[in-house]
Amino acid sequence: LSLGAMNFLSGLDRGFDHASDRSEDDRAFRRDDAETLEMALDWLADQDGETPLFLLLHLYDVHSPHLPTPASRAAMGDYSGELADGISVETLYNDSQKFVDRPDDLEALRWLYSGEAAEADDRAGRFLAALDAAGILDDSVVVFLADHGQGLGENAYFGHGPTLEQTVLHVPLIVRDFRAPPDGRRVTDNAGLVDVAPTLLALAGLPHDDLPGRDLLAGEPPREPPAYLSEVEQRSGQTEYRPEWFDDEALAVFFDDFKLVDAEGEQRLYRLTGDRGDVLEPAADDALHPALRAWLVDLMAAYRDGTLDSERADLDAEAVEQLRSLGYIQ
């Protein structure tokens, strides 16, 4: 893992024979992706090629602060503006609105992000090549996913704080079963990260009926479209760090072709496009049947009441400060 919060706060190491969430020498909270990849490759080299394996490889460099890479420097050409040397977390979250009307700076910001993504893509390729060299790729299932996206000025939003913007909620999710010929199948209905665990269990031939989510590769789509909830609540309990404008009760629910947002005392309905888009067009209120809207509102109410609540993690003062430095607590 390339970020300490992924492990020591949330207990993500449970069930693993080996887990590392930070540099072992100075206990640094964050580790470069290059080092994390080398650790994974070293671990892979020690395996016997016969024992079943499960590995979580977490890469973090596609994250603020966004710093130049060879790819982004080449793409930006002769750009010499404010973001030529990258953008800090502080600038991204506290002083980025000035870039909304500065197209050259916006383009530079997007190249910075794309450059980091290109490096992550290269590292994923190196890992797949290592699986191939070890002779186990053809017996592997690989899932590529992200925990959140990043606002780069769409809807005048930057970063990935407590928001229900599509740029943050819409993430990549790719499942490749190398044991079977690729079929290029695309799940066109709504899906969520909650579906990853049951999908992997199904691929391993294990039961998953007691888990939330669904097997995305089950064949026929579900008879009734599933509903997916997205929240913004900061679960640290550190209420003194929450801005006054923050609505920790805000929720969005995705159902069929709709996204219903309930925030700041009002409801907003959007129609989902085929690619789920960075910016959605509002839909007329009567586009959603009243009975269906009532059901979705009741679903959100049940979540707020704790019926569908998830486990909370306790944060100490050091952890809070580290998360603040990365933009998670503002």
BELDA-V333065 format. One record per residue. N is the residue number from 0. PHI is phi in whole degrees, -180 to 180 (999 if undefined). OMEGA is omega in radians with two decimals (none if undefined). Layout:
# BELDA-V333065
n: (N;N)
phi: (PHI;PHI)
omega: (OMEGA;OMEGA)
This chain:
# BELDA-V333065
n: (0;1;2;3;4;5;6;7;8;9;10;11;12;13;14;15;16;17;18;19;20;21;22;23;24;25;26;27;28;29;30;31;32;33;34;35;36;37;38;39;40;41;42;43;44;45;46;47;48;49;50;51;52;53;54;55;56;57;58;59;60;61;62;63;64;65;66;67;68;69;70;71;72;73;74;75;76;77;78;79;80;81;82;83;84;85;86;87;88;89;90;91;92;93;94;95;96;97;98;99;100;101;102;103;104;105;106;107;108;109;110;111;112;113;114;115;116;117;118;119;120;121;122;123;124;125;126;127;128;129;130;131;132;133;134;135;136;137;138;139;140;141;142;143;144;145;146;147;148;149;150;151;152;153;154;155;156;157;158;159;160;161;162;163;164;165;166;167;168;169;170;171;172;173;174;175;176;177;178;179;180;181;182;183;184;185;186;187;188;189;190;191;192;193;194;195;196;197;198;199;200;201;202;203;204;205;206;207;208;209;210;211;212;213;214;215;216;217;218;219;220;221;222;223;224;225;226;227;228;229;230;231;232;233;234;235;236;237;238;239;240;241;242;243;244;245;246;247;248;249;250;251;252;253;254;255;256;257;258;259;260;261;262;263;264;265;266;267;268;269;270;271;272;273;274;275;276;277;278;279;280;281;282;283;284;285;286;287;288;289;290;291;292;293;294;295;296;297;298;299;300;301;302;303;304;305;306;307;308;309;310;311;312;313;314;315;316;317;318;319;320;321;322;323;324;325;326;327;328;329)
phi: (999;-103;-143;-60;-63;-70;-125;-69;-90;-105;71;-68;-82;-61;90;-89;-73;-145;-149;-140;-114;-168;-61;-79;-80;-115;58;-61;-69;-126;-126;-63;-58;-59;-69;-61;-63;-62;-62;-65;-67;-64;-62;-63;-66;-87;-82;-88;80;-118;-71;-58;-123;-136;-131;-107;-109;-106;-112;-127;-64;-80;-163;-67;-70;-91;-115;-64;-124;-53;-68;-71;-63;-66;-69;-77;58;-93;-59;-132;-76;-61;-101;-60;-106;104;-138;-81;-61;-62;-67;-60;-92;-114;-143;-95;-61;-65;-81;-57;-103;-124;-58;-65;-70;-61;-64;-63;-60;-69;-70;-60;-65;-64;-64;-66;-64;-64;-67;-64;-62;-63;-69;-62;-64;-64;-68;-62;-63;-67;-60;-65;-65;-79;78;-121;-62;-70;-120;-119;-117;-119;-117;-112;-154;-130;-85;-163;-95;-150;-77;-123;107;-64;55;60;-111;-129;89;-148;-77;-74;-142;-110;-64;-61;-61;-98;-81;-88;-127;-73;-147;-124;-116;-126;-95;-74;-79;-129;-60;-66;-112;61;-71;-124;-80;-94;-88;-62;-144;-147;-64;-64;-85;-65;-60;-64;-66;-66;-63;-63;-64;-87;76;-112;-70;-146;-65;-89;-103;-69;89;-144;-77;-70;-107;-72;105;-68;-65;-61;-63;-116;-58;-75;-103;-122;-100;-125;-127;-124;-59;-84;-86;-71;79;-86;-65;-68;-95;-86;-64;-61;-80;-71;-106;-77;-94;-64;-141;-127;-125;-104;-148;55;-98;-124;-128;-108;-106;-118;-154;54;79;-144;-111;-127;-109;-128;-99;-79;-86;-59;-98;69;54;-82;-129;-102;-85;-61;-109;-64;-57;-82;-71;-108;-58;-54;-67;-69;-60;-61;-65;-66;-64;-63;-63;-66;-64;-64;-64;-64;-76;99;-61;-112;-67;-105;-67;-99;-110;-90;-112;-88;-62;-64;-64;-60;-64;-66;-69;-62;-65;-103;91;-78;-119;-118)
omega: (-3.09;3.12;-3.06;-3.11;3.13;-3.02;-2.93;3.09;-2.97;3.14;-3.09;3.13;-3.13;3.10;3.13;3.05;3.12;3.10;3.10;-3.06;-3.08;3.14;-3.08;-3.07;-3.10;3.12;-3.14;-3.09;-3.09;-3.13;3.12;3.12;-3.12;3.13;3.13;3.12;3.14;3.08;3.13;3.14;3.09;3.11;-3.13;-3.12;-3.13;-3.11;-3.05;3.12;-3.12;-3.11;3.11;-3.05;2.93;-3.08;2.98;3.11;-3.05;3.11;-2.94;-3.01;3.05;-2.97;3.06;0.03;3.11;-3.06;-3.11;2.99;3.07;-3.12;-3.11;3.10;3.13;-3.11;-3.10;3.06;-3.08;3.08;-3.12;-3.10;-3.02;-3.05;-3.11;-3.13;3.10;-3.13;-3.13;3.06;-3.10;3.14;-3.11;-3.03;-3.03;-3.02;-3.05;-3.10;3.13;-3.12;-3.05;-3.11;3.12;-3.01;3.14;3.11;3.09;3.12;3.12;3.12;-3.12;3.06;3.08;3.13;-3.13;3.12;3.09;3.11;3.12;3.11;3.09;3.10;3.11;-3.14;3.06;3.09;3.10;3.13;3.09;3.11;3.11;3.05;3.13;-3.13;3.12;3.10;-3.10;-3.11;-3.08;3.09;-3.04;2.93;-3.11;3.09;3.09;-3.09;3.09;3.14;3.09;3.04;-3.10;3.04;-3.12;3.10;3.08;-3.07;-3.13;3.13;-3.13;3.08;-3.12;3.11;-3.08;-3.08;3.06;3.11;3.12;-3.12;3.13;-3.06;-3.06;-3.04;3.08;3.04;-3.10;3.09;3.11;3.07;-3.09;3.11;-3.10;3.08;3.13;-3.14;3.08;-3.10;3.09;3.07;-3.02;3.08;-3.08;3.08;-3.13;3.12;3.09;-3.12;-3.05;-3.09;3.13;3.10;3.12;3.12;3.11;3.11;3.12;3.14;-3.10;-3.14;-3.13;-3.04;-3.11;-3.14;2.96;-3.11;-3.07;3.06;-3.08;-3.10;-3.05;-3.13;-3.13;3.07;3.14;-3.11;3.08;-3.14;3.11;3.07;-3.14;3.14;3.01;-3.07;3.08;-3.04;3.04;-2.94;-3.11;-3.03;-3.13;-3.00;-3.12;3.14;-3.10;3.11;-3.07;-3.08;-2.99;3.12;-3.07;3.05;-3.08;3.12;2.94;3.07;3.11;3.13;-3.14;-3.11;-3.02;2.95;3.14;-3.13;3.09;-3.04;3.05;3.06;3.12;3.11;3.10;-3.09;3.14;3.05;-3.14;3.04;-3.10;-3.13;3.14;2.93;3.01;-3.14;-3.10;3.08;3.08;3.08;3.10;-3.10;-3.10;3.09;3.14;-3.12;-3.10;-3.13;3.12;3.09;-3.14;3.12;3.14;3.10;3.09;3.11;3.11;3.12;3.11;3.10;-3.13;-3.13;3.10;3.14;-3.11;-3.03;3.11;-3.11;-3.14;3.08;3.11;-3.14;3.01;-3.05;-3.14;-3.14;3.12;-3.12;3.12;3.11;3.07;-3.12;3.14;3.05;-3.11;3.06;-3.03;none)
